[in-house]
């Protein structure tokens, strides 16, 4: 009998804001830093367990993120919301179509899926595709818990400025990015976590994103064993600003891998 415990593995593919870091035409100390932890592609994670790989968001750098992190299979994609930095990599799924010989299921709210249909209208125009230039994916509305492989996934409703964003809880791990407010009923769903990932843009308040202080306040409320901040802009210098964080809270960085028992 195999008694080896299967860990959940979370790989941070990208941890940057919509501009990425370094930003175009910026000569600040973070954008010109040689520290690889200050180089942030657009925000995404891969959740892996029992041979299943679930991607959260498809960034414009998805191809490069997959190559860098040796990702050769995707079983599903969960979308938090339909902003460009979270969906513009969906065309890269066509390589996984070829390798896996299957459509890739995508999950999101009905509003998010409607935007995907518009942005990627060429995928759904029913024109023949003899050259394989179209990605093949199925769109699935997520409005309740779902299960992929042995992973139970719970959607978490949150606010992103004047819009909505969907976070996701996998057992004792939760991921909530691009968030400016978490309703009380959603906070209840985020209790009892081993690892919480929160979007935390910068120190200065922003209308659509948690500041560092706001994210720290949520961490203090929820008391996860460990918290990681993601979706950071070039205001955050990894080494200097890490020293300002309390114990149990860290800035994530591209390529970071976290395992949960």
C-alpha positions in Angstrom: 0.0 0.0 0.0 1.3 3.4 -0.9 1.4 5.6 2.2 3.2 8.5 0.6 1.3 11.7 1.3 0.6 13.8 -1.8 1.3 17.5 -1.2 -0.4 20.3 -2.9 2.1 22.5 -4.7 1.5 26.1 -5.5 3.9 27.7 -8.1 3.9 31.5 -8.5 4.2 32.0 -12.2 3.9 35.7 -12.0 3.6 38.3 -9.2 3.4 41.6 -10.9 0.8 44.2 -11.6 -0.8 44.8 -15.0 2.3 46.7 -16.2 4.7 44.1 -15.0 8.1 44.9 -13.4 10.2 46.3 -14.8 7.8 48.8 -16.4 8.3 50.2 -19.9 10.3 53.5 -19.8 11.0 53.5 -16.1 14.5 53.9 -14.6 13.5 53.5 -10.9 15.7 51.4 -8.6 13.3 48.5 -8.7 12.8 48.5 -12.5 16.6 48.6 -13.0 17.3 46.1 -10.2 19.5 43.0 -10.8 17.6 41.1 -8.2 15.5 38.4 -9.9 12.9 38.8 -7.2 12.2 42.3 -8.4 11.4 41.0 -11.9 7.6 40.3 -11.9 5.6 39.0 -14.8 1.8 39.4 -14.7 0.1 37.6 -11.8 -0.8 33.9 -12.0 -0.3 30.7 -10.0 -0.4 26.9 -10.8 -2.0 24.6 -8.3 -0.8 21.0 -8.6 -1.9 17.8 -6.8 -2.3 14.1 -7.6 -1.1 14.7 -11.1 -3.6 17.5 -11.9 -2.4 21.0 -12.8 -4.9 23.9 -12.4 -3.9 27.3 -13.7 -5.4 30.5 -12.2 -5.4 33.2 -14.8 -3.7 33.2 -18.2 -1.3 36.1 -18.4 0.2 37.7 -21.6 3.5 35.9 -20.5 1.9 32.5 -20.2 4.1 30.8 -22.8 7.2 32.1 -21.1 5.9 31.2 -17.6 5.2 27.6 -18.7 8.6 27.2 -20.3 10.4 28.6 -17.3 8.5 26.4 -14.8 8.5 23.3 -17.0 4.7 23.1 -17.3 3.8 20.4 -19.8 0.1 19.8 -18.9 -2.9 21.8 -17.9 -6.2 20.2 -16.7 -8.2 23.4 -16.2 -7.9 27.2 -16.1 -9.7 29.3 -13.4 -10.2 33.0 -14.3 -10.4 35.6 -11.5 -11.7 38.3 -13.8 -11.5 39.4 -17.4 -8.9 42.2 -17.4 -6.2 41.9 -20.1 -3.4 40.9 -17.7 -5.5 37.9 -16.6 -6.9 36.5 -19.9 -4.6 37.6 -22.8 -2.6 34.4 -22.6 -5.5 32.1 -23.4 -4.4 31.8 -27.0 -1.3 29.9 -25.7 -3.6 27.1 -24.6 -3.5 25.8 -28.2 -0.1 24.2 -27.5 -1.6 22.2 -24.7 -4.5 21.2 -27.1 -1.9 19.7 -29.4 0.1 18.0 -26.7 -2.9 16.7 -24.7 -5.2 16.2 -27.6 -8.1 17.7 -25.7 -10.0 20.9 -25.2 -9.0 22.8 -22.0 -11.9 23.6 -19.7 -12.0 27.3 -18.5 -14.0 28.3 -15.5 -15.3 31.8 -14.5 -18.3 33.9 -13.8 -20.8 34.4 -16.6 -19.6 38.0 -17.0 -16.0 36.9 -17.3 -16.9 34.2 -19.9 -18.9 36.7 -21.9 -15.8 38.9 -22.2 -13.7 36.0 -23.2 -16.1 35.2 -26.0 -15.8 38.8 -27.3 -12.0 39.1 -27.0 -11.4 35.7 -28.5 -14.3 35.8 -31.0 -12.1 34.0 -33.6 -12.2 30.9 -31.4 -16.0 30.7 -31.6 -16.7 31.8 -35.2 -17.1 28.2 -36.4 -14.7 28.7 -39.3 -12.5 25.7 -40.1 -9.1 25.6 -38.5 -6.9 23.2 -40.5 -3.7 24.9 -39.3 -4.3 24.7 -35.6 -4.1 28.4 -35.0 -7.1 28.5 -32.8 -7.0 27.4 -29.1 -9.7 24.9 -28.2 -11.3 25.4 -24.8 -14.7 24.9 -23.2 -16.3 27.7 -21.2 -17.9 26.7 -17.9 -19.8 29.1 -15.6 -18.7 28.7 -12.0 -21.4 29.6 -9.5 -20.9 26.9 -6.9 -18.2 24.6 -5.6 -16.6 22.2 -8.1 -14.1 19.3 -8.1 -11.2 18.8 -10.5 -9.5 15.5 -9.9 -9.3 15.2 -6.1 -9.2 18.9 -5.6 -12.3 20.6 -4.2 -12.5 24.2 -5.2 -14.7 26.9 -3.7 -15.2 30.3 -5.5 -14.9 33.4 -3.3 -16.7 36.6 -4.3 -14.8 39.8 -3.8 -14.7 43.4 -5.0 -12.3 44.9 -7.5 -13.0 48.7 -7.6 -16.3 49.0 -9.3 -16.3 45.4 -10.5 -16.1 41.9 -9.1 -13.4 39.4 -8.9 -13.4 35.7 -8.0 -11.0 34.2 -5.6 -10.6 30.5 -5.1 -10.1 28.2 -2.1 -8.5 24.8 -2.5 -8.8 23.0 0.9 -6.4 24.9 3.2 -5.1 27.2 0.5 -6.8 30.3 -0.9 -6.0 32.8 -3.6 -7.6 36.3 -3.8 -5.9 38.8 -6.1 -6.9 42.2 -7.6 -9.1 42.9 -4.7 -10.2 46.1 -3.0 -12.8 44.7 -0.6 -13.8 41.3 0.7 -17.4 41.0 1.8 -18.1 39.6 5.3 -19.7 36.4 3.9 -16.5 35.8 1.8 -14.2 36.4 4.8 -16.1 33.6 6.6 -15.1 31.3 3.7 -11.4 32.2 4.2 -11.0 31.2 7.8 -8.9 28.2 8.9 -6.3 28.5 6.1 -2.8 27.3 6.1 -1.8 29.6 3.2 -3.5 32.7 2.0 -2.4 34.6 -1.1 -3.6 38.2 -1.4 -3.2 40.9 -3.9 -1.3 43.9 -2.4 -0.4 46.5 -4.9 1.7 49.1 -3.0 1.8 51.2 0.2 -0.2 54.1 -1.3 -4.0 53.4 -1.3 -5.6 52.5 -4.7 -9.2 52.5 -5.7 -9.1 49.0 -7.2 -6.5 47.2 -5.1 -5.5 46.5 -1.5 -2.6 48.5 -0.2 0.0 46.7 1.9 -1.7 48.0 5.1 -5.1 46.9 3.9 -3.9 43.4 3.0 -2.1 43.2 6.4 -5.4 44.0 8.1 -7.1 41.1 6.4 -4.3 38.8 7.3 -4.7 39.9 11.0 -8.5 39.2 10.7 -8.2 35.8 9.1 -5.0 34.5 10.9 -3.8 32.1 8.2 -0.6 30.1 9.2 1.2 31.9 6.3 0.3 34.7 3.9 1.9 35.8 0.7 1.3 39.0 -1.1 1.2 39.2 -4.9 0.3 41.6 -7.8 2.9 44.1 -6.6 4.0 47.2 -8.6 7.4 48.7 -8.8 7.0 50.5 -5.5 7.9 47.3 -3.8 11.6 46.5 -3.5 11.7 42.8 -2.5 14.6 42.7 0.0 14.0 46.1 1.6 10.3 45.9 2.0 10.3 42.2 3.1 12.0 43.4 6.3 9.0 45.6 7.0 6.5 42.7 7.0 5.4 40.9 10.2 6.3 37.3 10.9 4.3 34.9 8.8 3.8 37.3 5.9 6.0 37.4 2.8 6.1 39.0 -0.6 5.8 36.3 -3.3 8.1 36.3 -6.3 8.1 34.7 -9.7 9.1 31.0 -9.4 8.3 30.6 -5.7 7.0 27.2 -4.9 4.9 26.5 -1.7 3.9 23.1 -0.6 1.0 22.3 1.6 0.6 19.0 3.4 
